[in-house]
Amino acid sequence: IFSPESIAIIGASNTAGKVGHDIFANILRGGYRGTLYPVNPQARSILSVKTFPSILDITDSVDLSIIILNPKLCVKAVEESIAKGVKGIIIVSAGFREVGGEGLEIENRIVSLCRQAGVRLVGPNCLGVINPLPDVSMNASFARRMPACGNISFVSQSGALCTSVLDFAADRDFGFSKFISIGNKADVDELDLLLYLHDDLNTAVIILYLEELRKGWEFIEAVKEITSGHRPTPVIVIKSGRTSAGAQAAASHTGALAGTEAVYDAIFKQAGIIRADSIAELFDFANAF
């Protein structure tokens, strides 16, 4: 997912302003070092790159599939991606768990397909993934700005907050090692990424934006090892939902239910996580570490 040698963009578009166009354009503009395949049965080419009717029509192997389609079409795209042999999938589209009903059913179906195949899934309802390191140079997101390269990794449930953080970081000349929007975190969640980033030699500090946690003791025990065990890594968090308006916004955004703040304060304290009260404070802590 973070260092793919080839990417298929399923739902790539010729229409500027559409997410399928902007993500494809951002990967091209960012100087991605691998091979990029736009998938769209209605177009011959996108930004002068030949398109394929289906991911199954690509003759070479594909590592990562990025899907930007209506939720009802995503199941087939996931099935075809798995059949193609991809090892990672990012679903950017919204309309899943956060709307309930059929959207939640489709999300659960996709997660089941991925788990049966041993494929990891980021999203759905996310901004995408950015790896600015020079040997990858991948902006697989619909944030136009490619951040500078650095040693801070950022994980967020909110795509909108990601774009704000990118602007803030650019103004302060901050660099990132990895930049991940997890959205509904149907499969890959913050704990998976904390464990991965702790082992990532290009990451010295991890910062998180959370709307809710779905794991309790497992999260505390694992993160305690990250923050105070072998090769400790500082973890700094900013969490929404301190007010009733914030909790409602989180629930409508990713289907998250913000829990009691005292509980989260206790979880963070036991895990050795530092809690920041604002984006500015988040970057002050990250800069210090």
C-alpha positions, -999 to 999 in steps of 0.1 A, spaced: 0 0 0 28 24 8 54 14 -17 36 -3 -46 54 -9 -78 22 -6 -98 -12 10 -92 -46 6 -109 -70 35 -106 -105 20 -110 -128 49 -118 -102 72 -133 -119 100 -151 -112 126 -178 -134 152 -160 -113 177 -140 -128 182 -106 -140 146 -103 -122 126 -76 -112 99 -102 -95 125 -123 -78 144 -95 -63 113 -78 -50 101 -111 -36 136 -119 -20 139 -84 -2 106 -88 12 117 -122 20 152 -110 38 139 -79 63 120 -99 53 84 -88 82 60 -94 61 30 -103 36 22 -131 1 36 -133 -29 21 -149 -62 40 -154 -92 18 -155 -123 32 -173 -144 12 -199 -158 45 -213 -124 62 -221 -95 55 -245 -70 75 -225 -68 98 -195 -43 126 -194 -27 109 -225 -23 75 -206 -40 45 -222 -69 32 -202 -81 -4 -196 -118 -15 -195 -111 -36 -164 -82 -43 -141 -83 -79 -155 -73 -65 -189 -40 -52 -175 -13 -77 -186 13 -69 -160 9 -75 -122 -8 -48 -100 2 -43 -64 -24 -17 -53 -60 -10 -65 -75 24 -58 -113 24 -63 -134 55 -69 -168 42 -78 -204 42 -66 -207 18 -36 -228 -7 -55 -201 -10 -82 -173 -13 -56 -180 -50 -48 -173 -61 -84 -142 -39 -85 -130 -55 -53 -137 -90 -66 -118 -82 -99 -89 -67 -80 -86 -98 -58 -88 -120 -89 -60 -99 -104 -38 -106 -74 -35 -72 -58 -23 -71 -22 -38 -38 -11 -70 -19 -19 -79 17 -11 -116 27 -15 -119 65 -16 -157 66 -23 -182 75 4 -217 61 10 -209 31 32 -210 26 70 -215 63 76 -249 63 58 -260 29 74 -284 5 57 -273 -8 24 -241 12 26 -231 -7 58 -240 -40 42 -218 -33 11 -189 -23 34 -192 -55 54 -194 -76 22 -162 -59 9 -144 -65 42 -154 -102 41 -140 -106 5 -107 -89 14 -102 -110 46 -109 -142 28 -83 -133 2 -57 -119 26 -59 -84 10 -57 -53 32 -82 -25 27 -78 12 35 -111 32 37 -137 34 24 -147 71 26 -111 83 28 -88 108 12 -62 83 2 -25 76 11 6 97 5 43 86 6 65 115 -2 98 96 2 119 101 -30 121 64 -40 82 62 -40 69 98 -45 32 87 -44 4 111 -38 -25 87 -41 -50 111 -26 -73 139 -38 -52 165 -19 -34 184 -46 -5 194 -24 23 168 -21 39 174 13 77 176 18 96 145 28 103 142 65 102 118 95 67 124 109 38 101 100 2 113 101 -29 91 104 -64 106 102 -100 95 102 -110 128 86 -101 136 50 -110 172 54 -87 175 83 -59 160 62 -61 188 37 -60 214 65 -30 196 81 -12 196 47 -17 233 43 -6 239 79 25 217 74 35 235 42 33 269 60 56 256 87 79 237 64 70 203 79 78 170 62 61 137 63 72 101 60 37 87 55 3 104 54 -28 82 57 -65 89 57 -83 58 71 -119 70 68 -143 44 80 -114 21 89 -134 -10 78 -102 -31 78 -69 -12 84 -73 9 115 -51 32 136 -37 3 156 -26 -16 125 -9 16 113 7 24 147 23 -11 147 35 -6 111 48 29 116 67 19 148 87 -6 127 91 20 99 127 33 100 116 65 82 91 74 109 104 91 141 71 106 154 34 94 148 5 119 150 -31 108 150 -65 124 145 -92 101 160 -130 103 161 -134 70 180 -116 38 190 -132 3 186 -105 -15 205 -98 -10 243 -73 -31 262 -57 -44 230 -50 -8 219 -36 2 253 -12 -28 256 1 -25 220 6 12 221 23 11 255 49 -11 239 52 14 210 57 44 233 78 29 260 92 -5 248 119 -13 223 129 17 202 101 39 217 82 62 192 63 93 204 26 91 196 6 124 197 -32 125 193 -59 150 186 -94 137 191 -128 151 181 -159 149 201 -151 169 232 -183 188 227 -218 175 218 -215 192 184 -181 176 178 -196 141 187 -225 147 163 -201 158 135 -180 126 140 -210 103 139 -223 119 107 -189 119 91 -175 83 95 -202 66 114 -181 71 146 -196 75 180 -174 97 202 -171 81 236 -168 97 271 -139 121 271 -127 109 305 -124 73 292 -103 85 262 -80 106 285 -75 75 306 -68 53 276 -42 78 262 -25 82 296 -22 44 301 -9 39 265 17 67 269 0 89 242 2 127 244 -30 145 237 -30 178 219 -58 203 221 -53 219 187 -36 215 153 -10 241 163 -2 222 195 -1 189 176 27 203 154 45 219 184 47 185 200 57 168 168 84 194 162 98 190 197 101 152 193 
